[in-house]
Amino acid sequence: VVKHGDDIVLQAATPVESIVDSTGAGDAYTAGFLYGWTQDWSLKECAELGTYCATQLIQQVGGRIEPGLMEQYIASNR
């Protein structure tokens, strides 16, 4: 749940086959969300990007997503 003023967004988790490593998932969500926020995206779009980043991260070992994945998502979804 994300709330700002009167806006409320309920963002569901993205189903994955397996969680490999959750290290840094919250940081990845925050990074994606705040990137969208600094670009004046809607609250829903920010939550979606944050969820995408966290989802990518938990499917691999380590605390960072592969370079270029966020850019690919943005190009496909904006």
Buried (B, 14 or more C-beta within 10 A) or exposed (E): EBEEEEEEBEBEEEEEEEEEEEBBBEBBBBBBBEBBBEEEBEBBBBBBBBBBBBBBBBBEEEEBBEEEEBEEBBEEEE
